[in-house]
């Protein structure tokens, strides 16, 4: 998932982390300066669902505005095996001996 807080906030006219921090505090979500910096400039390691609710209310957005799926980063079952088979040079199925 890609964390998209900064762009979502900018689309609502909030350009500084401190502005968002004040608005969140007015809605009952008090965030330390360090945690706010991490939310603003990076990808949070963890975030409570209740905190996401407050962020969405303050920014007037949906969760999909903050979290953007990146399905290309997910490995699929058999993906590695398919790559290995393609590079091994063998096109025959393995022989099973009872």
Rosetta silent file (secondary structure, phi, psi, omega in degrees, C-alpha in Angstrom):
SEQUENCE: XXXXXXXXXXXXXXXXXXXXXXXXXXXXXXXXXXXXXXXXXXXXXXXXXXXXXXXXXXXXXXXXXXXXXXXXXXXXXXXXXXXXXXXXXXXXXXXXXX
SCORE:     score description
SCORE:     0.000 S_00000001
   1 L     0.000  142.833  176.227    0.000    0.000    0.000 S_00000001
   2 E  -102.831  131.012  179.559    1.115    3.502   -0.734 S_00000001
   3 E   -87.593  122.533 -170.033    0.456    6.120    1.974 S_00000001
   4 L  -120.684   34.023 -175.720   -0.966    9.239    0.351 S_00000001
   5 H   -63.316  -46.465 -172.952   -1.575   11.609    3.297 S_00000001
   6 H   -62.410  -44.663  179.646    0.439   14.552    2.043 S_00000001
   7 H   -68.517  -40.037  178.249   -1.234   14.771   -1.355 S_00000001
   8 H   -62.289  -42.957  178.344   -4.686   14.246    0.142 S_00000001
   9 H   -65.031  -42.126  179.742   -4.047   17.045    2.641 S_00000001
  10 H   -61.924  -37.644  177.885   -2.721   19.348   -0.093 S_00000001
  11 H   -64.799  -19.276  177.751   -5.885   18.750   -2.110 S_00000001
  12 L  -101.726    7.883  177.481   -7.799   20.089    0.908 S_00000001
  13 L    84.432   14.191  177.230   -5.550   23.147    1.262 S_00000001
  14 L  -102.671  114.708 -173.103   -3.435   21.823    4.143 S_00000001
  15 L  -107.695  -12.646 -178.155    0.223   22.349    3.294 S_00000001
  16 L  -125.751  144.654  178.404    1.977   21.835    6.625 S_00000001
  17 H   -59.940  -36.004 -178.369    2.047   18.914    9.023 S_00000001
  18 H   -65.824  -33.470  176.629    1.496   21.311   11.925 S_00000001
  19 H   -64.165  -46.728  179.204   -1.774   22.530   10.358 S_00000001
  20 H   -65.163  -40.171  179.734   -3.064   18.980   10.080 S_00000001
  21 H   -58.952  -43.317  178.042   -1.816   18.176   13.581 S_00000001
  22 H   -64.248  -43.632  179.597   -3.861   21.087   15.007 S_00000001
  23 H   -64.108  -39.421  178.044   -6.978   20.057   13.103 S_00000001
  24 H   -64.789  -41.626  179.207   -6.635   16.471   14.282 S_00000001
  25 H   -62.417  -37.141  177.942   -6.235   17.643   17.895 S_00000001
  26 H   -63.810  -22.875  178.826   -9.439   19.703   17.552 S_00000001
  27 L  -101.768   13.183  173.768  -11.194   16.454   16.673 S_00000001
  28 L    93.796    2.645  179.271   -9.718   14.570   19.633 S_00000001
  29 L  -107.449   99.767 -179.609   -6.685   12.956   18.016 S_00000001
  30 L   -93.499  120.077 -177.300   -3.544   14.261   19.718 S_00000001
  31 L  -119.875  134.407  178.043   -0.417   13.157   17.864 S_00000001
  32 L   -65.073  160.166  179.883    3.152   13.798   18.988 S_00000001
  33 H   -60.708  -40.004 -179.850    5.413   15.838   16.727 S_00000001
  34 H   -64.174  -45.832  179.409    7.529   12.755   15.989 S_00000001
  35 H   -67.421  -38.034  178.822    4.584   10.599   14.995 S_00000001
  36 H   -63.586  -39.667  177.920    3.101   13.437   12.947 S_00000001
  37 H   -61.303  -41.464  178.015    6.389   13.813   11.102 S_00000001
  38 H   -65.679  -40.966  178.046    6.324   10.106   10.273 S_00000001
  39 H   -65.334  -40.267 -174.884    2.743   10.266    9.058 S_00000001
  40 H   -73.551  -42.715 -170.847    3.438   13.359    6.985 S_00000001
  41 H  -108.214   -5.696 -177.444    6.723   12.394    5.362 S_00000001
  42 L  -136.991 -159.531  177.536    6.795    8.623    5.370 S_00000001
  43 L  -111.613  119.975 -177.245    4.763    5.467    5.422 S_00000001
  44 L   -65.426  141.588  177.162    3.382    4.606    8.862 S_00000001
  45 L   -73.705  -40.795  176.975    4.360    1.242   10.292 S_00000001
  46 L  -148.129  153.018 -179.434    1.060    1.024   12.138 S_00000001
  47 L  -154.822  131.523  179.918   -2.006    3.178   12.503 S_00000001
  48 L   -70.915  145.193  178.650   -5.172    2.618   14.497 S_00000001
  49 H   -61.292  -35.467  178.388   -8.411    2.367   12.561 S_00000001
  50 H   -63.986  -36.454  177.734   -9.914    4.987   14.869 S_00000001
  51 H   -66.873  -38.512  176.733   -7.093    7.362   13.928 S_00000001
  52 H   -62.796  -37.739  176.823   -7.819    6.764   10.250 S_00000001
  53 H   -58.605  -46.592 -178.286  -11.454    7.677   10.911 S_00000001
  54 H   -65.673  -42.958  179.256  -10.422   11.018   12.412 S_00000001
  55 H   -59.997  -42.998  179.544   -7.966   11.742    9.584 S_00000001
  56 H   -65.382  -38.159  178.241  -10.698   11.043    7.014 S_00000001
  57 H   -65.849  -46.986 -177.938  -13.163   13.312    8.828 S_00000001
  58 H   -62.449  -40.857 -177.452  -10.655   16.160    9.110 S_00000001
  59 H   -89.115   -6.985 -178.531   -9.611   15.874    5.457 S_00000001
  60 L    60.544   43.577 -175.458  -13.109   15.121    4.197 S_00000001
  61 L  -127.635  175.137  174.341  -11.791   12.106    2.315 S_00000001
  62 L  -102.221  162.113 -179.584  -12.305    8.387    1.918 S_00000001
  63 H   -60.322  -32.154  178.953   -9.856    5.704    3.038 S_00000001
  64 H   -67.082  -16.553  174.935   -9.037    5.053   -0.632 S_00000001
  65 H   -77.747  -28.878 -177.488   -7.643    8.575   -0.859 S_00000001
  66 H   -91.134  -35.595 -176.982   -5.110    7.801    1.882 S_00000001
  67 E  -117.279  115.231 -178.092   -4.228    4.199    1.040 S_00000001
  68 E  -106.776  119.438  179.429   -3.489    3.349   -2.585 S_00000001
  69 L   -63.590  145.393  175.918   -3.200   -0.380   -3.408 S_00000001
  70 L  -128.675   73.308 -174.673   -0.044   -1.554   -5.165 S_00000001
  71 H   -62.506  -22.671  178.902   -0.948   -5.057   -6.387 S_00000001
  72 H   -65.613  -18.164  179.938    2.191   -5.294   -8.505 S_00000001
  73 H   -86.036   -5.469 -176.747    4.267   -5.603   -5.332 S_00000001
  74 L   -93.704  125.655  176.521    2.498   -8.792   -4.242 S_00000001
  75 L   -79.039  143.134 -177.338    4.114  -12.079   -5.232 S_00000001
  76 L  -104.175  151.061  179.271    1.669  -14.662   -6.467 S_00000001
  77 L   -55.750  133.823  178.492    1.720  -18.398   -5.697 S_00000001
  78 L    81.673   -3.391 -177.602    3.925  -20.249   -8.156 S_00000001
  79 H   -62.674  -46.693 -179.683    5.451  -17.070   -9.504 S_00000001
  80 H   -66.122  -41.542 -179.697    8.991  -17.991   -8.442 S_00000001
  81 H   -61.847  -40.906  179.068    8.601  -21.573   -9.610 S_00000001
  82 H   -62.677  -38.340  179.094    7.467  -20.371  -13.042 S_00000001
  83 H   -67.363  -42.725 -179.152   10.507  -18.142  -13.342 S_00000001
  84 H   -65.362  -41.860 -179.955   12.863  -20.977  -12.377 S_00000001
  85 H   -63.783  -39.868 -178.085   11.264  -23.420  -14.836 S_00000001
  86 H   -67.127  -29.908 -177.277   11.508  -20.901  -17.658 S_00000001
  87 H   -93.762  -10.113 -176.956   15.209  -20.331  -17.027 S_00000001
  88 H   -75.586  -19.271  178.267   16.205  -23.950  -16.469 S_00000001
  89 L    88.602  -11.795 -179.712   16.066  -24.712  -20.208 S_00000001
  90 L   -93.111  129.435  178.316   14.044  -27.897  -19.724 S_00000001
  91 L  -106.814   -4.624 -178.926   10.596  -28.001  -21.318 S_00000001
  92 L   -88.368  148.536  176.062    9.774  -31.581  -20.344 S_00000001
  93 L   -72.891  150.329  179.222    7.767  -32.484  -17.264 S_00000001
  94 L   -65.035  145.067  179.457    9.702  -34.355  -14.560 S_00000001
  95 L   -84.956  131.447  178.595    9.557  -38.133  -14.738 S_00000001
  96 L  -101.289  124.163  179.708    7.913  -39.780  -11.753 S_00000001
  97 L  -110.551  125.011  179.857    9.363  -43.183  -10.815 S_00000001
  98 L   -71.324    0.000    0.000    7.308  -45.375   -8.443 S_00000001
